[in-house]
């Protein structure tokens, strides 16, 4: 038995010496660790180890690509003396992403993205809606344990005594170049998607690491090279431009007089705006909790469940609305409906409310209605600072805003959301 044990140890030492000599021992460890990490991340996302293994079997190239993505973040460990500390930080980084994504997908349909980090303050205010007190305590204990482990590693972690840092840097650069070429090849071959029509499906088909990094690097539609006022004006006919300038109250840059037809149309609009008696109140209601029970095939109704809704459908225009996400993304559905602009023009998972709209204005229905004499008001039954609505609504053209803080006798659900009948 001792002989077998001795031979096993000798073989292990020889193998390790070979890897050390050829500077790939650490890289081999990183490769195995990357595979395990990706398997854990996908298991969390799919809430099943079997489903994660199924992803590996059905989409091996995509799975291995994601392993490679984690690997290239682990590979720079060979540049440092205390390699185990670097590997520890990268490992914790990906484990946190995987676990957080799994928890989020257990409560909503939209996966975890880099853009969610901008919503961290909002998320902390509603964390008790999704996690129990026990789960929050366990998360706190895990964080404390990780901090203690970091301190321990800084004190006890071994240092690499002798190694050629310059050569190792070249090895890392070569790995990055090889992976970059693979990325280009995979995207051109259609193995990986570059456009995410549905974020949940994208994470499922392309893997969590690739999609998560993509939500960081992909910031949406870039500004065209020739974009400018003159270029946009070429889209319109001269008559359309005259009408636009007339509505805006500006003169043509070429000092062309506004035609009588355009002037007449503007005058009619201004007259209607001045005559308040002919301006009906317009209410836009976004109510996610509403559903027409008649659409559910598995139930039979003895009477109309929504008679008033049915009457509105018969008398007025009606139809289905395509939204950017289901089960989450209220702010983005709100943005698309108010502005008529698709969130596909932005980065994957981006919330315009939390990015550009907190600083810039945008054409919207409120602005258009204000141009013809309306005043505008917004009501939202949650905190005013949630998704920066207290700032964004002003940039969307709303004159005033009533949030939950200004509502009396609010009744809340067990999950602490204000009920709709406030």
ZATORFI-874513 format. One record per residue (C-alpha): residue in three letters; x negated, y, z. Coordinates in steps of 0.1 Angstrom, whole numbers, plus 2048, in hexadecimal, padded with zeros to 3 digits. Each point is the difference from the previous one (the first is absolute). Layout:
! residues N
node rest = ALA, xx = X, yy = Y, zz = Z
...
***
This chain:
! residues 422
node rest = UNK, xx = 800, yy = 800, zz = 800
node rest = UNK, xx = 7E4, yy = 817, zz = 809
node rest = UNK, xx = 7EF, yy = 7F8, zz = 7DE
node rest = UNK, xx = 820, yy = 80A, zz = 7ED
node rest = UNK, xx = 803, yy = 820, zz = 815
node rest = UNK, xx = 7DC, yy = 808, zz = 7FA
node rest = UNK, xx = 803, yy = 7FB, zz = 7DA
node rest = UNK, xx = 820, yy = 816, zz = 800
node rest = UNK, xx = 7EE, yy = 81C, zz = 812
node rest = UNK, xx = 7E2, yy = 7FD, zz = 7E9
node rest = UNK, xx = 816, yy = 802, zz = 7E1
node rest = UNK, xx = 812, yy = 81E, zz = 80F
node rest = UNK, xx = 7DF, yy = 812, zz = 807
node rest = UNK, xx = 7F3, yy = 7F8, zz = 7DD
node rest = UNK, xx = 820, yy = 80D, zz = 7F0
node rest = UNK, xx = 800, yy = 820, zz = 815
node rest = UNK, xx = 7DB, yy = 805, zz = 7F8
node rest = UNK, xx = 807, yy = 7FC, zz = 7DB
node rest = UNK, xx = 81C, yy = 81A, zz = 802
node rest = UNK, xx = 7EB, yy = 817, zz = 815
node rest = UNK, xx = 7E4, yy = 7FE, zz = 7E7
node rest = UNK, xx = 816, yy = 808, zz = 7E2
node rest = UNK, xx = 813, yy = 81B, zz = 813
node rest = UNK, xx = 821, yy = 7F0, zz = 7FB
node rest = UNK, xx = 808, yy = 7F1, zz = 822
node rest = UNK, xx = 812, yy = 81F, zz = 80D
node rest = UNK, xx = 812, yy = 803, zz = 7DE
node rest = UNK, xx = 80C, yy = 7DC, zz = 802
node rest = UNK, xx = 80E, yy = 807, zz = 823
node rest = UNK, xx = 811, yy = 81F, zz = 7F2
node rest = UNK, xx = 80F, yy = 7ED, zz = 7E3
node rest = UNK, xx = 80F, yy = 7E5, zz = 817
node rest = UNK, xx = 80D, yy = 81B, zz = 818
node rest = UNK, xx = 80F, yy = 814, zz = 7E3
node rest = UNK, xx = 814, yy = 7E1, zz = 7F5
node rest = UNK, xx = 80C, yy = 7FA, zz = 824
node rest = UNK, xx = 80A, yy = 824, zz = 804
node rest = UNK, xx = 813, yy = 802, zz = 7E0
node rest = UNK, xx = 813, yy = 7E0, zz = 809
node rest = UNK, xx = 809, yy = 80F, zz = 822
node rest = UNK, xx = 80B, yy = 821, zz = 7F0
node rest = UNK, xx = 816, yy = 7EE, zz = 7E6
node rest = UNK, xx = 80E, yy = 7EA, zz = 81B
node rest = UNK, xx = 80B, yy = 81E, zz = 814
node rest = UNK, xx = 80F, yy = 811, zz = 7E1
node rest = UNK, xx = 814, yy = 7E1, zz = 7F6
node rest = UNK, xx = 806, yy = 7F5, zz = 824
node rest = UNK, xx = 7F4, yy = 7DD, zz = 7F7
node rest = UNK, xx = 7DF, yy = 7EF, zz = 7FD
node rest = UNK, xx = 810, yy = 7E8, zz = 7E7
node rest = UNK, xx = 80B, yy = 81D, zz = 7EA
node rest = UNK, xx = 7DD, yy = 80F, zz = 801
node rest = UNK, xx = 7F1, yy = 7DF, zz = 7F5
node rest = UNK, xx = 81A, yy = 7FF, zz = 7E5
node rest = UNK, xx = 7F5, yy = 822, zz = 7F4
node rest = UNK, xx = 7DC, yy = 7F3, zz = 7FE
node rest = UNK, xx = 80C, yy = 7E2, zz = 7EC
node rest = UNK, xx = 817, yy = 812, zz = 7E8
node rest = UNK, xx = 7EA, yy = 820, zz = 7FB
node rest = UNK, xx = 7DC, yy = 7F4, zz = 807
node rest = UNK, xx = 7F0, yy = 81C, zz = 7ED
node rest = UNK, xx = 813, yy = 81B, zz = 812
node rest = UNK, xx = 7FA, yy = 7F0, zz = 821
node rest = UNK, xx = 7DA, yy = 7FD, zz = 7FA
node rest = UNK, xx = 7FF, yy = 824, zz = 7F3
node rest = UNK, xx = 80F, yy = 80B, zz = 822
node rest = UNK, xx = 7E6, yy = 7EB, zz = 812
node rest = UNK, xx = 7E6, yy = 812, zz = 7EB
node rest = UNK, xx = 80E, yy = 821, zz = 80A
node rest = UNK, xx = 7FC, yy = 7F8, zz = 825
node rest = UNK, xx = 7DE, yy = 7F1, zz = 7F8
node rest = UNK, xx = 7F1, yy = 81F, zz = 7F0
node rest = UNK, xx = 809, yy = 813, zz = 820
node rest = UNK, xx = 7EE, yy = 7E5, zz = 815
node rest = UNK, xx = 7E2, yy = 7FD, zz = 7EA
node rest = UNK, xx = 7EF, yy = 821, zz = 80B
node rest = UNK, xx = 7F9, yy = 7EE, zz = 821
node rest = UNK, xx = 7DF, yy = 7F4, zz = 7F2
node rest = UNK, xx = 7F4, yy = 824, zz = 7FF
node rest = UNK, xx = 802, yy = 803, zz = 826
node rest = UNK, xx = 7EC, yy = 7F1, zz = 81D
node rest = UNK, xx = 81F, yy = 7FA, zz = 815
node rest = UNK, xx = 814, yy = 7EF, zz = 7E6
node rest = UNK, xx = 819, yy = 7F0, zz = 817
node rest = UNK, xx = 80C, yy = 822, zz = 80C
node rest = UNK, xx = 807, yy = 80B, zz = 7DC
node rest = UNK, xx = 812, yy = 7DF, zz = 7F8
node rest = UNK, xx = 814, yy = 804, zz = 820
node rest = UNK, xx = 80D, yy = 822, zz = 7F6
node rest = UNK, xx = 809, yy = 7F6, zz = 7DC
node rest = UNK, xx = 811, yy = 7E1, zz = 80E
node rest = UNK, xx = 815, yy = 813, zz = 819
node rest = UNK, xx = 809, yy = 81A, zz = 7E5
node rest = UNK, xx = 80F, yy = 7E5, zz = 7E9
node rest = UNK, xx = 810, yy = 7ED, zz = 81C
node rest = UNK, xx = 812, yy = 81F, zz = 80C
node rest = UNK, xx = 80C, yy = 807, zz = 7DD
node rest = UNK, xx = 80D, yy = 7DD, zz = 7FD
node rest = UNK, xx = 812, yy = 7FF, zz = 821
node rest = UNK, xx = 80F, yy = 823, zz = 7FD
node rest = UNK, xx = 80C, yy = 7F7, zz = 7DD
node rest = UNK, xx = 810, yy = 7E0, zz = 80E
node rest = UNK, xx = 812, yy = 813, zz = 81C
node rest = UNK, xx = 80C, yy = 81B, zz = 7E8
node rest = UNK, xx = 80E, yy = 7E6, zz = 7E7
node rest = UNK, xx = 812, yy = 7EF, zz = 81C
node rest = UNK, xx = 814, yy = 820, zz = 805
node rest = UNK, xx = 802, yy = 810, zz = 7DD
node rest = UNK, xx = 7FB, yy = 7F6, zz = 7DC
node rest = UNK, xx = 7E4, yy = 819, zz = 7F7
node rest = UNK, xx = 7DD, yy = 7F4, zz = 809
node rest = UNK, xx = 7E5, yy = 813, zz = 813
node rest = UNK, xx = 7ED, yy = 81A, zz = 7EB
node rest = UNK, xx = 7E4, yy = 819, zz = 805
node rest = UNK, xx = 81B, yy = 81B, zz = 7FD
node rest = UNK, xx = 811, yy = 7F2, zz = 820
node rest = UNK, xx = 7E1, yy = 80C, zz = 814
node rest = UNK, xx = 80C, yy = 824, zz = 7F8
node rest = UNK, xx = 821, yy = 7F6, zz = 811
node rest = UNK, xx = 7EF, yy = 7F2, zz = 81F
node rest = UNK, xx = 80E, yy = 81B, zz = 817
node rest = UNK, xx = 823, yy = 7FA, zz = 7F3
node rest = UNK, xx = 7FB, yy = 7DB, zz = 804
node rest = UNK, xx = 7F6, yy = 803, zz = 824
node rest = UNK, xx = 820, yy = 812, zz = 809
node rest = UNK, xx = 815, yy = 7E2, zz = 7F4
node rest = UNK, xx = 7E9, yy = 7E3, zz = 808
node rest = UNK, xx = 818, yy = 7F4, zz = 81B
node rest = UNK, xx = 81A, yy = 7FB, zz = 7E5
node rest = UNK, xx = 7EA, yy = 7E4, zz = 7F0
node rest = UNK, xx = 7EB, yy = 7F2, zz = 81D
node rest = UNK, xx = 80A, yy = 7F4, zz = 822
node rest = UNK, xx = 7EF, yy = 80D, zz = 81F
node rest = UNK, xx = 7EE, yy = 7DF, zz = 804
node rest = UNK, xx = 7F3, yy = 802, zz = 7DC
node rest = UNK, xx = 7F4, yy = 824, zz = 806
node rest = UNK, xx = 7EE, yy = 7F5, zz = 820
node rest = UNK, xx = 7EF, yy = 7E3, zz = 7ED
node rest = UNK, xx = 7F5, yy = 818, zz = 7E5
node rest = UNK, xx = 7F1, yy = 817, zz = 81B
node rest = UNK, xx = 7EE, yy = 7E3, zz = 810
node rest = UNK, xx = 7F2, yy = 7F5, zz = 7DE
node rest = UNK, xx = 7F3, yy = 824, zz = 7FA
node rest = UNK, xx = 7EF, yy = 800, zz = 822
node rest = UNK, xx = 7F1, yy = 7DE, zz = 7FA
node rest = UNK, xx = 7F2, yy = 80C, zz = 7DE
node rest = UNK, xx = 7F0, yy = 81E, zz = 810
node rest = UNK, xx = 7F0, yy = 7EA, zz = 81B
node rest = UNK, xx = 7F3, yy = 7E9, zz = 7E5
node rest = UNK, xx = 7F1, yy = 81D, zz = 7ED
node rest = UNK, xx = 7ED, yy = 80C, zz = 81F
node rest = UNK, xx = 7F4, yy = 7DC, zz = 806
node rest = UNK, xx = 7F4, yy = 7FC, zz = 7DD
node rest = UNK, xx = 7ED, yy = 821, zz = 801
node rest = UNK, xx = 7EE, yy = 7F3, zz = 81F
node rest = UNK, xx = 7FB, yy = 7DC, zz = 7F8
node rest = UNK, xx = 802, yy = 7FC, zz = 7DA
node rest = UNK, xx = 7DF, yy = 7F3, zz = 7F1
node rest = UNK, xx = 7EB, yy = 815, zz = 7E8
node rest = UNK, xx = 7F1, yy = 7F4, zz = 7E0
node rest = UNK, xx = 7DB, yy = 803, zz = 805
node rest = UNK, xx = 7F1, yy = 800, zz = 7DD
node rest = UNK, xx = 811, yy = 805, zz = 7DF
node rest = UNK, xx = 7FC, yy = 814, zz = 7E0
node rest = UNK, xx = 81B, yy = 81B, zz = 802
node rest = UNK, xx = 7F8, yy = 80D, zz = 7DD
node rest = UNK, xx = 805, yy = 7DE, zz = 7F0
node rest = UNK, xx = 820, yy = 7FA, zz = 814
node rest = UNK, xx = 80E, yy = 822, zz = 7F4
node rest = UNK, xx = 7F9, yy = 7F5, zz = 7DC
node rest = UNK, xx = 812, yy = 7DF, zz = 807
node rest = UNK, xx = 81E, yy = 813, zz = 80E
node rest = UNK, xx = 801, yy = 817, zz = 7E2
node rest = UNK, xx = 7FF, yy = 7E2, zz = 7E8
node rest = UNK, xx = 81E, yy = 7F1, zz = 812
node rest = UNK, xx = 813, yy = 821, zz = 7FD
node rest = UNK, xx = 7F8, yy = 802, zz = 7DB
node rest = UNK, xx = 80A, yy = 7DC, zz = 7FA
node rest = UNK, xx = 821, yy = 805, zz = 813
node rest = UNK, xx = 807, yy = 820, zz = 7ED
node rest = UNK, xx = 7FC, yy = 7EE, zz = 7DF
node rest = UNK, xx = 817, yy = 7E5, zz = 80D
node rest = UNK, xx = 81A, yy = 81A, zz = 80A
node rest = UNK, xx = 800, yy = 810, zz = 7DD
node rest = UNK, xx = 803, yy = 7DE, zz = 7F0
node rest = UNK, xx = 81C, yy = 7F4, zz = 816
node rest = UNK, xx = 815, yy = 820, zz = 7FB
node rest = UNK, xx = 7FA, yy = 7FF, zz = 7DA
node rest = UNK, xx = 80A, yy = 7DC, zz = 7FF
node rest = UNK, xx = 820, yy = 807, zz = 813
node rest = UNK, xx = 7F6, yy = 7EA, zz = 81D
node rest = UNK, xx = 803, yy = 81E, zz = 817
node rest = UNK, xx = 81B, yy = 81B, zz = 7FD
node rest = UNK, xx = 7F6, yy = 824, zz = 7FE
node rest = UNK, xx = 823, yy = 80E, zz = 804
node rest = UNK, xx = 817, yy = 7F7, zz = 81D
node rest = UNK, xx = 824, yy = 802, zz = 7F6
node rest = UNK, xx = 80A, yy = 7F0, zz = 820
node rest = UNK, xx = 7E8, yy = 802, zz = 81D
node rest = UNK, xx = 80C, yy = 7E0, zz = 812
node rest = UNK, xx = 7FD, yy = 7EB, zz = 7E0
node rest = UNK, xx = 7DE, yy = 80F, zz = 7F9
node rest = UNK, xx = 7F3, yy = 7F5, zz = 822
node rest = UNK, xx = 80F, yy = 7DE, zz = 7FB
node rest = UNK, xx = 7F1, yy = 7FB, zz = 7DD
node rest = UNK, xx = 7DF, yy = 812, zz = 802
node rest = UNK, xx = 7F6, yy = 7FA, zz = 824
node rest = UNK, xx = 7FF, yy = 817, zz = 81F
node rest = UNK, xx = 7DB, yy = 80B, zz = 7FF
node rest = UNK, xx = 802, yy = 80B, zz = 7DB
node rest = UNK, xx = 821, yy = 812, zz = 804
node rest = UNK, xx = 7F6, yy = 811, zz = 821
node rest = UNK, xx = 7E0, yy = 80E, zz = 7F1
node rest = UNK, xx = 814, yy = 80A, zz = 7E1
node rest = UNK, xx = 817, yy = 815, zz = 815
node rest = UNK, xx = 7E1, yy = 813, zz = 80C
node rest = UNK, xx = 7EF, yy = 805, zz = 7DE
node rest = UNK, xx = 81F, yy = 805, zz = 7EA
node rest = UNK, xx = 80D, yy = 823, zz = 806
node rest = UNK, xx = 81A, yy = 7FF, zz = 7E4
node rest = UNK, xx = 802, yy = 812, zz = 7DF
node rest = UNK, xx = 7E1, yy = 815, zz = 7F9
node rest = UNK, xx = 802, yy = 824, zz = 7F2
node rest = UNK, xx = 7FE, yy = 7FF, zz = 7DA
node rest = UNK, xx = 7E2, yy = 812, zz = 7F1
node rest = UNK, xx = 815, yy = 818, zz = 7EB
node rest = UNK, xx = 81A, yy = 806, zz = 81A
node rest = UNK, xx = 80B, yy = 824, zz = 803
node rest = UNK, xx = 81C, yy = 819, zz = 7FA
node rest = UNK, xx = 7F9, yy = 804, zz = 7DB
node rest = UNK, xx = 7FF, yy = 7DA, zz = 7FB
node rest = UNK, xx = 822, yy = 7FB, zz = 813
node rest = UNK, xx = 810, yy = 81C, zz = 7EB
node rest = UNK, xx = 7F9, yy = 7EC, zz = 7E0
node rest = UNK, xx = 81A, yy = 7E6, zz = 80D
node rest = UNK, xx = 81D, yy = 819, zz = 7FC
node rest = UNK, xx = 80F, yy = 812, zz = 7E2
node rest = UNK, xx = 7FE, yy = 826, zz = 800
node rest = UNK, xx = 825, yy = 802, zz = 808
node rest = UNK, xx = 7FC, yy = 7EA, zz = 81E
node rest = UNK, xx = 7E2, yy = 815, zz = 80C
node rest = UNK, xx = 816, yy = 81F, zz = 7FD
node rest = UNK, xx = 81A, yy = 7F0, zz = 815
node rest = UNK, xx = 7E7, yy = 7F5, zz = 81A
node rest = UNK, xx = 7F1, yy = 823, zz = 802
node rest = UNK, xx = 822, yy = 80F, zz = 803
node rest = UNK, xx = 80A, yy = 7EA, zz = 81D
node rest = UNK, xx = 7DF, yy = 807, zz = 811
node rest = UNK, xx = 804, yy = 825, zz = 7FB
node rest = UNK, xx = 7DF, yy = 804, zz = 7ED
node rest = UNK, xx = 7F7, yy = 80C, zz = 7DE
node rest = UNK, xx = 7EF, yy = 7ED, zz = 7E4
node rest = UNK, xx = 7DA, yy = 801, zz = 801
node rest = UNK, xx = 803, yy = 80A, zz = 7DB
node rest = UNK, xx = 819, yy = 81B, zz = 809
node rest = UNK, xx = 81C, yy = 7EF, zz = 7EC
node rest = UNK, xx = 822, yy = 80E, zz = 809
node rest = UNK, xx = 819, yy = 7E8, zz = 80F
node rest = UNK, xx = 81A, yy = 7F6, zz = 7E6
node rest = UNK, xx = 824, yy = 80A, zz = 805
node rest = UNK, xx = 80B, yy = 7DC, zz = 804
node rest = UNK, xx = 7E7, yy = 7FA, zz = 81C
node rest = UNK, xx = 809, yy = 821, zz = 811
node rest = UNK, xx = 825, yy = 7F7, zz = 7FE
node rest = UNK, xx = 7FA, yy = 7DE, zz = 810
node rest = UNK, xx = 7EC, yy = 80F, zz = 81C
node rest = UNK, xx = 81A, yy = 81B, zz = 805
node rest = UNK, xx = 81B, yy = 7E5, zz = 803
node rest = UNK, xx = 7EC, yy = 7ED, zz = 819
node rest = UNK, xx = 7FA, yy = 81F, zz = 815
node rest = UNK, xx = 825, yy = 809, zz = 7FF
node rest = UNK, xx = 809, yy = 7DD, zz = 80C
node rest = UNK, xx = 7E7, yy = 802, zz = 81C
node rest = UNK, xx = 80E, yy = 821, zz = 80B
node rest = UNK, xx = 823, yy = 7F2, zz = 801
node rest = UNK, xx = 7FF, yy = 7EA, zz = 81F
node rest = UNK, xx = 824, yy = 7F4, zz = 7FA
node rest = UNK, xx = 7F4, yy = 7EA, zz = 7E3
node rest = UNK, xx = 7E3, yy = 7F0, zz = 813
node rest = UNK, xx = 809, yy = 7E0, zz = 811
node rest = UNK, xx = 7ED, yy = 7F3, zz = 81E
node rest = UNK, xx = 7E8, yy = 7E5, zz = 7F5
node rest = UNK, xx = 7F6, yy = 7E4, zz = 819
node rest = UNK, xx = 7E4, yy = 7E7, zz = 7FA
node rest = UNK, xx = 803, yy = 7E4, zz = 819
node rest = UNK, xx = 7E5, yy = 7E5, zz = 802
node rest = UNK, xx = 80E, yy = 7E5, zz = 816
node rest = UNK, xx = 7EC, yy = 7E0, zz = 801
node rest = UNK, xx = 817, yy = 7EE, zz = 818
node rest = UNK, xx = 81D, yy = 801, zz = 7E8
node rest = UNK, xx = 80A, yy = 7E1, zz = 7EB
node rest = UNK, xx = 81E, yy = 7F7, zz = 7EC
node rest = UNK, xx = 80B, yy = 7DE, zz = 80F
node rest = UNK, xx = 812, yy = 7F8, zz = 7DF
node rest = UNK, xx = 7DD, yy = 7FA, zz = 7F1
node rest = UNK, xx = 7FA, yy = 7E3, zz = 817
node rest = UNK, xx = 809, yy = 7E0, zz = 7EE
node rest = UNK, xx = 802, yy = 7E9, zz = 81F
node rest = UNK, xx = 81D, yy = 812, zz = 811
node rest = UNK, xx = 824, yy = 806, zz = 7F8
node rest = UNK, xx = 811, yy = 821, zz = 80B
node rest = UNK, xx = 825, yy = 802, zz = 80A
node rest = UNK, xx = 801, yy = 825, zz = 7F9
node rest = UNK, xx = 7E9, yy = 81B, zz = 7F2
node rest = UNK, xx = 7E3, yy = 806, zz = 818
node rest = UNK, xx = 7F7, yy = 821, zz = 7F0
node rest = UNK, xx = 820, yy = 80F, zz = 7F1
node rest = UNK, xx = 7F3, yy = 824, zz = 7FF
node rest = UNK, xx = 7E0, yy = 7F5, zz = 7EF
node rest = UNK, xx = 814, yy = 7EC, zz = 7E7
node rest = UNK, xx = 816, yy = 81E, zz = 7F8
node rest = UNK, xx = 7E1, yy = 816, zz = 7FA
node rest = UNK, xx = 7F2, yy = 7E5, zz = 7E8
node rest = UNK, xx = 820, yy = 800, zz = 7EC
node rest = UNK, xx = 803, yy = 826, zz = 7FD
node rest = UNK, xx = 7DC, yy = 80A, zz = 7FC
node rest = UNK, xx = 7DE, yy = 7F6, zz = 7F1
node rest = UNK, xx = 7F1, yy = 7E2, zz = 811
node rest = UNK, xx = 7E4, yy = 7E7, zz = 7FC
node rest = UNK, xx = 7E2, yy = 7EF, zz = 80E
node rest = UNK, xx = 7E1, yy = 813, zz = 80B
node rest = UNK, xx = 7DD, yy = 7F2, zz = 7FB
node rest = UNK, xx = 7EA, yy = 807, zz = 81E
node rest = UNK, xx = 7DA, yy = 7FD, zz = 806
node rest = UNK, xx = 804, yy = 7E7, zz = 81D
node rest = UNK, xx = 819, yy = 7ED, zz = 814
node rest = UNK, xx = 7FF, yy = 7FC, zz = 826
node rest = UNK, xx = 7E8, yy = 81D, zz = 804
node rest = UNK, xx = 7F4, yy = 820, zz = 7EE
node rest = UNK, xx = 81E, yy = 816, zz = 80A
node rest = UNK, xx = 7EB, yy = 81F, zz = 7FB
node rest = UNK, xx = 7F6, yy = 7F5, zz = 7DC
node rest = UNK, xx = 824, yy = 7F8, zz = 7F6
node rest = UNK, xx = 809, yy = 822, zz = 80E
node rest = UNK, xx = 7E4, yy = 811, zz = 7EC
node rest = UNK, xx = 80A, yy = 7EF, zz = 7DF
node rest = UNK, xx = 824, yy = 809, zz = 804
node rest = UNK, xx = 7FA, yy = 824, zz = 80A
node rest = UNK, xx = 7E5, yy = 807, zz = 7E6
node rest = UNK, xx = 808, yy = 7E8, zz = 7E4
node rest = UNK, xx = 7DB, yy = 7F6, zz = 7FF
node rest = UNK, xx = 7F4, yy = 7DC, zz = 803
node rest = UNK, xx = 7E8, yy = 7F7, zz = 81B
node rest = UNK, xx = 7EE, yy = 7EB, zz = 7E6
node rest = UNK, xx = 7EF, yy = 820, zz = 7F6
node rest = UNK, xx = 7EE, yy = 7FF, zz = 822
node rest = UNK, xx = 7E8, yy = 7E6, zz = 80F
node rest = UNK, xx = 80D, yy = 7DE, zz = 80A
node rest = UNK, xx = 811, yy = 803, zz = 822
node rest = UNK, xx = 7FC, yy = 826, zz = 801
node rest = UNK, xx = 81A, yy = 815, zz = 811
node rest = UNK, xx = 802, yy = 822, zz = 7EF
node rest = UNK, xx = 80F, yy = 80E, zz = 820
node rest = UNK, xx = 7E0, yy = 7F8, zz = 812
node rest = UNK, xx = 7E8, yy = 80C, zz = 7E5
node rest = UNK, xx = 806, yy = 81B, zz = 7E6
node rest = UNK, xx = 823, yy = 80C, zz = 80B
node rest = UNK, xx = 7F4, yy = 80B, zz = 822
node rest = UNK, xx = 7EB, yy = 81A, zz = 7ED
node rest = UNK, xx = 811, yy = 806, zz = 7DE
node rest = UNK, xx = 823, yy = 807, zz = 7F3
node rest = UNK, xx = 811, yy = 7EA, zz = 7E6
node rest = UNK, xx = 81D, yy = 805, zz = 7E8
node rest = UNK, xx = 81F, yy = 7F1, zz = 810
node rest = UNK, xx = 826, yy = 801, zz = 801
node rest = UNK, xx = 800, yy = 819, zz = 81D
node rest = UNK, xx = 7EB, yy = 818, zz = 7ED
node rest = UNK, xx = 815, yy = 7FC, zz = 7E1
node rest = UNK, xx = 820, yy = 807, zz = 814
node rest = UNK, xx = 7F1, yy = 81E, zz = 811
node rest = UNK, xx = 7F9, yy = 80E, zz = 7DD
node rest = UNK, xx = 825, yy = 801, zz = 7F9
node rest = UNK, xx = 80A, yy = 80F, zz = 821
node rest = UNK, xx = 803, yy = 7E3, zz = 818
node rest = UNK, xx = 7F1, yy = 7FE, zz = 823
node rest = UNK, xx = 7F2, yy = 7DF, zz = 80C
node rest = UNK, xx = 7FE, yy = 7ED, zz = 820
node rest = UNK, xx = 7F2, yy = 7DE, zz = 80A
node rest = UNK, xx = 80A, yy = 7E9, zz = 81D
node rest = UNK, xx = 7ED, yy = 7E1, zz = 80C
node rest = UNK, xx = 808, yy = 7EC, zz = 81E
node rest = UNK, xx = 7DC, yy = 7FA, zz = 80C
node rest = UNK, xx = 7E4, yy = 815, zz = 80D
node rest = UNK, xx = 7F8, yy = 81F, zz = 7EC
node rest = UNK, xx = 7DB, yy = 7F8, zz = 7FD
node rest = UNK, xx = 807, yy = 7DD, zz = 7F4
node rest = UNK, xx = 7EE, yy = 7FE, zz = 7DD
node rest = UNK, xx = 7FB, yy = 826, zz = 804
node rest = UNK, xx = 823, yy = 808, zz = 7F6
node rest = UNK, xx = 7FE, yy = 820, zz = 815
node rest = UNK, xx = 7E6, yy = 80C, zz = 7E7
node rest = UNK, xx = 80A, yy = 7ED, zz = 7E0
node rest = UNK, xx = 825, yy = 80A, zz = 7FF
node rest = UNK, xx = 7F6, yy = 825, zz = 7FD
node rest = UNK, xx = 7E9, yy = 7F7, zz = 7E3
node rest = UNK, xx = 81D, yy = 7ED, zz = 7EF
node rest = UNK, xx = 816, yy = 81F, zz = 801
node rest = UNK, xx = 815, yy = 7FB, zz = 81F
node rest = UNK, xx = 808, yy = 821, zz = 812
node rest = UNK, xx = 807, yy = 7EF, zz = 821
node rest = UNK, xx = 7FC, yy = 7DE, zz = 811
node rest = UNK, xx = 811, yy = 7EF, zz = 81D
node rest = UNK, xx = 7EE, yy = 7E2, zz = 80F
node rest = UNK, xx = 808, yy = 7E9, zz = 81D
node rest = UNK, xx = 7F3, yy = 818, zz = 81A
node rest = UNK, xx = 81D, yy = 817, zz = 7F8
node rest = UNK, xx = 81C, yy = 7E6, zz = 802
node rest = UNK, xx = 815, yy = 7FA, zz = 81F
node rest = UNK, xx = 80F, yy = 7E0, zz = 80E
node rest = UNK, xx = 7EB, yy = 7E9, zz = 7EA
node rest = UNK, xx = 808, yy = 7DB, zz = 802
node rest = UNK, xx = 7E2, yy = 7E9, zz = 7F8
node rest = UNK, xx = 7FC, yy = 7DC, zz = 7F5
node rest = UNK, xx = 7EE, yy = 7E6, zz = 815
node rest = UNK, xx = 7E2, yy = 808, zz = 7EB
node rest = UNK, xx = 802, yy = 824, zz = 80A
node rest = UNK, xx = 80B, yy = 80E, zz = 7DE
node rest = UNK, xx = 81B, yy = 81A, zz = 800
node rest = UNK, xx = 821, yy = 7F3, zz = 7F3
node rest = UNK, xx = 80E, yy = 80F, zz = 7E0
node rest = UNK, xx = 81F, yy = 80F, zz = 80F
node rest = UNK, xx = 7ED, yy = 81A, zz = 813
***
